[in-house]
Amino acid sequence: MSHNSFGHLFRITTWGESHGPAIGCVVDGCPPGVPIEAHEIQTYLDRRKPGGSRFVTQRKEPDTVEILSGVFADASGQQVTTGTPISLFIRNQDQRSKDYGEIKDKFRPGHADFTYMAKYGIRDYRGGGRSSARETASRVAAGAIARKILSGVTIRGALVQIGPHAVDRSRWDWQEVDRNPLFCPDAETARAWETYLDGIRKSGSSIGAIVEIVAEGVPAGLGAPIYGKLDQDIASAMMSINAVKAVEIGAGMAAAMLTGEDNADEIRIDADGKPLFLSNHAGGILGGISTGQPVVARFAVKPTSSILTPRRTIDAQGNETEIATKGRHDPCVGIRAVPVGEAMMALVLADHLLRHRGQVSGGTHSG
């Protein structure tokens, strides 16, 4: 299986399966001298790990990360990167492979079971193997390192819609995101979602969601106008997340309903003599290059495919049958996709920052 790596200069390669002994990743291209401790990475992993509330899978994984290489104590005793590959290791501890024994020969609708078998002729039916969202823990760990080289950049994510129920943006509060288990920036909507999700969970069904990621402090000038567009790479990164079916930047699909006058982000000069955009329909990117405004991306996550309701399918022998997926699954996989989306944004921005430094001497030329 190829294509387990992401990025150019700042590049990660993930490895491991959902029900194997461990998962992890190798981060290559991180500059030397970057302070990093395992507990800093752990902070982000704790936001993604399962079992945190009744609204996510009850698989109990501590997701404790170990740094195996690429760091060394400097003269002051602080642990910093050496510029060599950083290997991160996360052991799996709460696999229940027996939950999948009854369906090992059946293809779960909505999952990668059929396509994996069609491509490779073999698949790990225990939780999906490499196709499992368990792999995203490695991305979150790598994203924590990427954030360390993005000085002055703040990356935050929020769940903005579950099923047909969206947040009220007039009540948006970033601090609220960490106060509820749904990463919701609107306290009133979060309470309504909890009631709604309880019903979904108890019925054995699932529901989709929309996640929004915002990166503030991104300097103008990152990206390239043709095949290295910043928004192109962000879209690719978000689409690579399990269960994501659509990605938009800025106004996104809503731009189709705007006139040219409405869509244009007009520019003035602020009190400091710097460019001041009067709106941000472009999502902080024009012509594939960052404007200096907040970079805004949203992605839609489909409902979790593993549900208790029997669904029609076929088995590996070509027989028509039915399947009901038991085990521990997220009623809304979009919830834990929030820290994953943040990590993917960090990985793209870190990679583009290093690519920019390698192409343009003296930094950005904005302002």
N, C-alpha and C positions, 0 to 999 in steps of 0.2 A: 504494500500500500504506500503510494507516494503522497505528496502534498500534505505533509504534517508540519510544515514551516510557514511562518507569516512574517513579512517585513523584508526590508532590503539591508540597510546599514544596521538598524536596530532590529534584530531578527530573533524570533523564538521558534523552537521546535518542541511540540508537546508529545508525550508518550504515555502508554498505559491504558488499561481498560477498566470499565465500571466495576467489574467483579474480580479483577486481578489483585495481586498483593499490594500494588501501589500505582500512583500516577505521578507525573511530574513534568518538568520542562527544562530546556536548556536555553538560556538567554545569551545571545552572542552580539557583540558590537557595543556593549555598554562601555562608556569611557572610564578610564581609571580614576581613582580618587573620589568616587561618589560614596558618601557615608551610607551604609545600609546595615540594618540589624534584622534578625528574623522576626522580632516582635512587631516591627513596622509592617512587614508583609502580612503577618498574622491578623492585624487589625482589619484589613480588607477581606481576607479569607473568612473571618468570623461573620461578616455581613452577608456572605454568599452561602455559607454552609447550611446543610439540611437540618431539619429538626428544630428550627428556631421558633416556630409558632404552629398553631393548628392549621394554618393556611398553606403549609408546604409539606413536602414528603417527610415522614417521621423517621427516615433512615438517620441513625445517630452517628455522624462522622465528626470527630474533633477537627479534622483538616489541619493538623499540626504540621507546619512546614519546617524542613531542615535545609540549610544552605550547605551543599556538599563541596562546592568549588567556586573559584572566582573572587574570593574575598580574603583580606589579610589585615591584621592589626597594624596601623601606621605607628609613627614614632610616639604619638600621644596615647596609644592604646585603643584608639577608635577603629572599628572595623570598616574598611572601605573596599570598594571594588578594585581589582588589579588590571582590568582591561581584558582579561581572559574570560572564556565561557563560564557563566554562572549556572550551576546545576541546582535545581530545586526539587525536593523530594517530599511527597505527601503520601503517607501510608493509608490504604483502605482498611477499615476495621469493623464495619457493620454490614457486610454483604449477606444477603439471604437468597442465594442462588436457587434454592429449592422452590421459591415462589414462581420460577419460570419453567420448571420441569414439565408442567402440563402443556405448555405452548411451544416447546422447543421445535416442533415440526410445522407450526402454523405461522403464517405471516400476519402480523398485527397491522390492520388498516391504519394509515397515517404515519407508520414507522418506516424505518429504512430496511426492515427485514427483507422484503422482496427484492429491492434494488441491490442490497449487499450480496444476496445469493446470486442474482443475475450477473453481477460483475465479477465476484471473486470465487463463487462456487462453494463458499464456506462462510459461516457467520457465528459470532459469539452471541447466543440467544440470551445470556444472563445479563439482563439490564441493557442490552444493546451494544455492549462492548465499546468500541471507539465512537459509535454514534450517540452514546449516552451523554446527557448534559453534565455528567460527572467530570468530563474532560475540561469543562470550563473553569474548574478550580485552578488548573494550571495557568490558564490565561489571566485570572485575577492575581495570582502570585507574580506573574511576569509584569502585569500592569502596575503593581506596586513599585517595582524597580523603575519602570518607565516614568512614573510620576516624579521620581527623585531627580531626574535630569531635566524636568520641565519647570525650571525656576520661574515663579511668578504666574504660573498657570493653575487655575482652579477648575477641576472637573467634577461635576455633580450630576446625578441622575435621579429621576423620579418616575413613578408609575402615574400616567395621566389619564388612563382609561382602562376599565375592566368591562368586557362585554360592551353593552350600549351605554354604560354609565361613565361619563367623563368628569374630570375635576372642574370646579369653578375657578377659573384663573384669576378672578378678582380677589380670591382668598388665598392666593399662592403664598406659601411660607416655606423657604428652604429648611428652616430649623425643624419644621413639623415632620419632615421626611424621616428623621431619626427618632421620632417620638412614637411612631406606630409601626406595626410589623409589615405594612404594605408599601413602604417607601412612598407614601402619598403626601403631597405638599399642601393638602387641603384637609384640615381636621374633620370637618363636617362630612365631606365625601368619604373619608376613611372609615368613619363609623357606619355609614350606609353600605360601604363595600363589605365590611365584616359580616353584616347580616346577610347580604346577598351571597357571599362566598360560603357561609355556613350551609345555606340551602344547596348550593352546588356540590359541596363536599359530601354532605349527608346522602345526596341522591346517587353518589358514585360517578358523577359526571365531571366535566371540566369546562373551562371558559378561556377565551383569548384576552389579550391585553395590548396596550400601547405604552411604550417606554420612551421617555425623552431624556437626552443627554446634552448637557450644556458645558462648553469649555470656555471659560473667561480668562482674559489675559494672554490670549494667543497673539503673538506679534504678527503684523502684516508682512506678507512676503513668503509664507510657507506654501509649497505646492508648485506645480508647473502647468503650463497652459494646454498641453496636449494629452500625453498618456501617463502623466504623473500628477493628475489633478488631486488636490487635497480631498475634495468631496467624493471623487471616484474611489479613493482608497478608504475613506470612511464608510462609504456605502458597501464596499466589499467586506470590510471588517465586521460591520453590523450584520450583513447577510450571512456571514459565516457562523453566527451564533445559532445554536440548535433551536429549531422551531420558528425562526424568523422568516416571514413571508413577504415583507415589504419594508423599504427604507425610504425616508425622505429627508431632504436638507432644507432648512429654513421654512418657507411657506409650503414647499413640497407640492403635493397634488393640488392644493388649494390655489396655487399660482395660475392654474388653468382658468380660474374664474375671475382673475384680476385683469384690469386694463393696464396698458403700459404706464399710464400716469400713476395708478395705484401701486404697481409693483416696483417702480423705480425707487431705490433707496437714495433720496436726495442727500447732498453733501454740503456742509457749510464749514467754517473755520471756528473753532472754539476759542475761549479766552486765552489759552496757552499757545494759540497759533497752529493747532493740530487739526487734522480732518475730523469732522463731526458728522456722522451719519444720522439722519432724522428717522430712520426706520431700519429694519433688518429682515426684510423678506428673503434676502439672499442667504440667510443663515451664516453670515460671517465669511462667505467665500464667493469671489467673483472671478470668472475665467479660470477656475481651478486653483486660485491663489487666495490665501487668507487676507481679509481686509483690516484686521485688528479688532473687529467687533466680536462679540461672543459667537462661537461656532455652535450651531444648534442642529441636532440630528434626532429623528424619531424613527422607531421601528415597531412593526406590528408582530406580535407573537401569537401563533395559532394555539387553539386549545390543546392541552395535553392529550396525546393520542391514547394513552393507557387509561381506559375507563372500564367500569364494571358492567355497563350495558352491553349485552351480546351484540356483536357485529358480524356481518357476513364476510367470509374470506375464503382463501384456499390454503392447502398445505403443501409441503415440499414435494409430495407425490402427485400433485395436480388435482386433488380432490376438493370439491366444494364443501365447506364446513362453516361453523360459527366459532367465535372466540370472545371471551370475556377476560380482561387482563386483571389479575389479582396483584397483590403486593402493595408497596408504599409509593405513592405517586403524588405529584403536586396537582391540586385542583386548578391552579392557575400558575403555569410555569413562568409567566411574565414577571411574577414578583421577584424571584431570584435572578432574573435576567438584568435587573437594574445594575448591580455591581459588575456584572459581566460586560454590559454596555460601556460603563465607565472605563473599565480596563482596556477594552478595544479602542476607545477614543484615545486613551493615554499611549497605547502602543503605536497608533498611527501618527500622533503628534510628535512623539519622541523620534520616530523614524524620519519624519519629514524635517524635524529640526536638524538632525545630523546630516541629512542629505542637503539641506540648505547651506549649512556651514561648509560643506565640501564643494559647493558650486559657486557661492557668492562670498567673496572676501569682505570682511568688515561688517558682517551682519546684514540686517534688513536695511532697506533704503527708503522706508516710509517716513513721512513727516519732515 
